[in-house]
Structure formats: C-alpha cells, structure tokens
Amino acid sequence: MAIKFSTPTQNARILSVGAYRPPRVVPNSELVERIDSSDEWIQQRTGIQTRHWAAEDESVTDMAVKASRIAIERAGLTPQDIDTIIFATITYPYQTPSASTEVALQLEIKNAAAFDVGAACAGFSYSLGLANDMLRSGSAKYVLVIGAEKISDFLDLDDRATSFIFADGAGAVVVGPSDEVRIGATLSGSDVENRDAIAMIPSWTAYKPGSAITETAWPVIHQEGQKVFRWAVYEIAKVGKEVIASSGLTPADIAAFIPHQANERIIDSLAKSMDLPDSVVIARDIRTTGNTSAASIPLAMDALLAEHPELHGKNALLIGFGAGLVYAGQVVELPPQPK
Ligand SMILES: CC(C)(COP(=O)(O)OP(=O)(O)OC[C@H]1O[C@@H](n2cnc3c(N)ncnc32)[C@H](O)[C@@H]1OP(=O)(O)O)[C@@H](O)C(=O)NCCC(=O)NCCS
C-alpha cells in the first residue's frame, strides 16, 4: 500500500516581527578597563557603541516570551493560534526540557509542536527556513520562530576577544500562510574544519568539543576573532549571492540587507562583495545592540522597520553565520505594517 501525503502544501510569509531589548544599556566604557581597551578601539573594530544586558533574574525565555507576545499580537493572532514553536538559542542553560516548551507554558499555547535549534548565530535563519518548509509541506499553519540569547551569562569579562562583542535580547516572527511565495528557499551549510573557531567551553581548561566532560565548570564563549572574520568576509558573501540567485532575483530586487549583526566591518564588506546597490538599506543594529547571536536578525529587522516603515512588504536578504561554523540565508518579504 503506497503511503499518502495528505496535508496540502501552502506558501508562507512572515506575518509580523516582535523584539525585546532588556532595559540595561552597557556602554563600552563599562568594559574597557578589564580588557585594556578603549571605546574608540571597540567602535573602530566592530561598530559597537552600546549593548543591552539582561538583569540577573531575567531569563532568556522571559525575554523570548516578551518578544513573542508582541509578534503574535502584531500578526492579529492569539497565542492559541500558534501550532509550532521553534526556538533558536545557544544560551538556554538546560539540555531538556526545551526553551520552546517553556515559552509554550508561559504563553499558554497548548499542543504545539515545540523544539529548539542550536545553530548559534545562524539559528534564526535555520529556524525560519524550517518554518517555511513546514508550511510548504502542510505540517504547520502558524509558526512562532524565536531567536533569543542571554550571552552575558556566558561571558568572560577578562577576555579581550569576546567581552565587548556579545549581548542579550530576543526577537520573534510569526510565519503563516500566504497567497504567493514570500519566503525564498533557504540555503544552509557548514564549514566544520573551522569548528573550534567559536566555542562555548569551560573557562578553566582547553576542552575540545566532543570529548568527555570530566569535571563541571561554567562555560564561557571563546573565539578566534581573525579566523571568524576572514571566514565571514570571504565565504558568506558567496552564500549571499547564491541565496539571491536561487530566489530568481538580482541584487537590484533587494530593498534591505539584514545580516547577522556580528561586526559592522563584516556587514560593510559583505554588502560590497555582493554588489548590493546603494539603494539597499543595511541593518546596523549592532551599533546599539551588539552581537546577540540567534536574536540578532529579528532584532535588527524590528529596528529597521521602525526606522524605515517604507520597507514593510519589501524584499530583504537575511544571512546568519557563526559557531560551527554554520550559515543559513534566505530572501524574505518583510512583514506588512501591523494594523
Ligand atoms: C575580535 C576582533 C574585533 C579583534 O580584532 P582584530 O583586529 O582581529 O584583533 P587582533 O587580535 O588581530 O589584534 C590586533 C591588535 O589589537 C589588539 N587588541 C586585541 N583585542 C583588543 C581589545 N579588545 N582592545 C584593544 N586592543 C585589542 C591586539 O593586542 C593587537 O595589538 P598589536 O597590533 O599591537 O599586536 C575581530 O577579530 C573580530 O571582530 N572578529 C570577528 C568576530 C565576530 O564577528 N564574531 C562573531 C561571529 S558570529
């Protein structure tokens, strides 16, 4: 007997975006002393002026719930309409149960499919691709895609390569049915030879990912800054070009570029290498938000739409890249202006 695939296929779109930034603003001046740096050096090398850090008693899921409520309301839905929750994060401190189930509990979403995605700074783009594919295969109708991080819990404030880069926040989008294709195919991949270039490791040892943990120690994030920088600049530009072409578009069809907010010099270099026309509005949320890993693209999307309401409904290129090293990108139509 042949297996039947009975769910109807449907196109998908981003219906809405919501964001939450914790109130505490941390300027560079608060961090420089411990790493023998300066506000000027940090701004020149990364573009970062300030970032937000969550309060001690504010969890990554608390922030995610706040961003999700806004996204769901802007979509004109209630939490009970959500049938799938995908939560991209690397800073939820429990292996199980998942962060997505905690969001379901707090928002009183019943019976939803719920799972977490661990693809670091590419996590949001991976998750958005999954949401799109789930709608296209008929296995979901309204998907809440969350990117949220509390990286301040995993920072070594004496580390000159990371302490000033990473930050906290949450972003969420609701993906739902669409009459036309409004999310292009996701291109994703990895460069595992550089797997150790960014890693969250116990601070006291040269722990190698994959080996047994014999003692417990709180992990902190480490990175080989130059290696990551070179990889991002050379490899991700190629990915971006391919993403645009695979959506049947040219750079002239793109209105906004919303890459992972890793470093403003990487953002500028990518835009140049991909020959994006000057008319493309580039997200530079990094300046006041820092690098929030999986949260950075939805946070940057929300900020860009607030600053440029004319971009609602226009095409944007999204690309996430980071620890793994992994990447994922897609062209999307930005959500319509909330009613
Ligand atoms: C982290 C990063 C800003 C460091 O900048 P860099 O130019 O590569 O720094 P280097 O380690 O090569 O050091 C260059 C010089 O700056 C100094 N330096 C390094 N860190 C410093 C700091 N935090 N403050 C001040 N000076 C610093 C070094 O001592 C060195 O000085 P020297 O030339 O006198 O020897 C940069 O590598 C980077 O942004 N990488 C990408 C990181 C990223 O985006 N990660 C997330 C990906 S998801």
The ligand as an SDF file (V2000), in Angstrom:
LIG
                    3D

 48 50  0  0  0  0  0  0  0  0999 V2000
   37.5050   40.3420   17.8080 C   0  0  0  0  0  0  0  0  0  0  0  0
   38.0540   41.3580   16.8200 C   0  0  0  0  0  0  0  0  0  0  0  0
   37.3260   42.6780   16.9870 C   0  0  0  0  0  0  0  0  0  0  0  0
   39.5160   41.5700   17.1480 C   0  0  0  0  0  0  0  0  0  0  0  0
   40.0750   42.4760   16.2090 O   0  0  0  0  0  0  0  0  0  0  0  0
   41.4240   42.1100   15.4570 P   0  0  0  0  0  0  0  0  0  0  0  0
   41.7560   43.2500   14.6050 O   0  0  0  0  0  0  0  0  0  0  0  0
   41.2450   40.7710   14.7860 O   0  0  0  0  0  0  0  0  0  0  0  0
   42.4150   41.9810   16.6760 O   0  0  0  0  0  0  0  0  0  0  0  0
   43.7570   41.1430   16.7910 P   0  0  0  0  0  0  0  0  0  0  0  0
   43.5200   40.0100   17.7220 O   0  0  0  0  0  0  0  0  0  0  0  0
   44.3150   40.8200   15.4230 O   0  0  0  0  0  0  0  0  0  0  0  0
   44.7110   42.1750   17.4480 O   0  0  0  0  0  0  0  0  0  0  0  0
   45.1380   43.3760   16.7740 C   0  0  0  0  0  0  0  0  0  0  0  0
   45.7160   44.3340   17.7690 C   0  0  0  0  0  0  0  0  0  0  0  0
   44.6480   44.7980   18.6360 O   0  0  0  0  0  0  0  0  0  0  0  0
   44.9650   44.4660   19.9990 C   0  0  0  0  0  0  0  0  0  0  0  0
   43.7200   44.0570   20.6320 N   0  0  0  0  0  0  0  0  0  0  0  0
   43.1150   42.8380   20.6010 C   0  0  0  0  0  0  0  0  0  0  0  0
   41.9680   42.8750   21.2980 N   0  0  0  0  0  0  0  0  0  0  0  0
   41.8410   44.1290   21.7720 C   0  0  0  0  0  0  0  0  0  0  0  0
   40.8800   44.7800   22.5400 C   0  0  0  0  0  0  0  0  0  0  0  0
   39.7740   44.1670   22.9770 N   0  0  0  0  0  0  0  0  0  0  0  0
   41.0740   46.0840   22.8230 N   0  0  0  0  0  0  0  0  0  0  0  0
   42.1700   46.7540   22.4040 C   0  0  0  0  0  0  0  0  0  0  0  0
   43.1410   46.1860   21.6590 N   0  0  0  0  0  0  0  0  0  0  0  0
   42.9690   44.8940   21.3460 C   0  0  0  0  0  0  0  0  0  0  0  0
   45.9720   43.3490   19.9480 C   0  0  0  0  0  0  0  0  0  0  0  0
   46.7750   43.3410   21.0800 O   0  0  0  0  0  0  0  0  0  0  0  0
   46.7470   43.7100   18.6930 C   0  0  0  0  0  0  0  0  0  0  0  0
   47.6870   44.7180   19.0040 O   0  0  0  0  0  0  0  0  0  0  0  0
   49.1160   44.7920   18.2690 P   0  0  0  0  0  0  0  0  0  0  0  0
   48.7870   45.0510   16.8170 O   0  0  0  0  0  0  0  0  0  0  0  0
   49.7780   45.9370   18.9500 O   0  0  0  0  0  0  0  0  0  0  0  0
   49.7640   43.4740   18.4860 O   0  0  0  0  0  0  0  0  0  0  0  0
   37.9160   40.8740   15.3640 C   0  0  0  0  0  0  0  0  0  0  0  0
   38.7690   39.7870   15.1270 O   0  0  0  0  0  0  0  0  0  0  0  0
   36.5240   40.4610   15.0190 C   0  0  0  0  0  0  0  0  0  0  0  0
   35.6110   41.2560   15.0550 O   0  0  0  0  0  0  0  0  0  0  0  0
   36.3480   39.1970   14.5860 N   0  0  0  0  0  0  0  0  0  0  0  0
   35.0670   38.6690   14.2200 C   0  0  0  0  0  0  0  0  0  0  0  0
   34.3370   38.3490   15.4690 C   0  0  0  0  0  0  0  0  0  0  0  0
   32.9200   38.0420   15.2380 C   0  0  0  0  0  0  0  0  0  0  0  0
   32.2560   38.6840   14.4710 O   0  0  0  0  0  0  0  0  0  0  0  0
   32.4430   37.0360   15.9660 N   0  0  0  0  0  0  0  0  0  0  0  0
   31.1170   36.6240   15.9560 C   0  0  0  0  0  0  0  0  0  0  0  0
   30.8230   35.8040   14.7760 C   0  0  0  0  0  0  0  0  0  0  0  0
   29.2620   35.1590   14.9060 S   0  0  0  0  0  0  0  0  0  0  0  0
  1  2  1  0
  2  3  1  0
  2  4  1  0
  2 36  1  0
  4  5  1  0
  5  6  1  0
  6  7  2  0
  6  8  1  0
  6  9  1  0
  9 10  1  0
 10 11  2  0
 10 12  1  0
 10 13  1  0
 13 14  1  0
 14 15  1  0
 15 16  1  0
 15 30  1  0
 16 17  1  0
 17 18  1  0
 17 28  1  0
 18 19  1  0
 18 27  1  0
 19 20  2  0
 20 21  1  0
 21 22  1  0
 21 27  2  0
 22 23  1  0
 22 24  2  0
 24 25  1  0
 25 26  2  0
 26 27  1  0
 28 29  1  0
 28 30  1  0
 30 31  1  0
 31 32  1  0
 32 33  2  0
 32 34  1  0
 32 35  1  0
 36 37  1  0
 36 38  1  0
 38 39  2  0
 38 40  1  0
 40 41  1  0
 41 42  1  0
 42 43  1  0
 43 44  2  0
 43 45  1  0
 45 46  1  0
 46 47  1  0
 47 48  1  0
M  END
$$$$
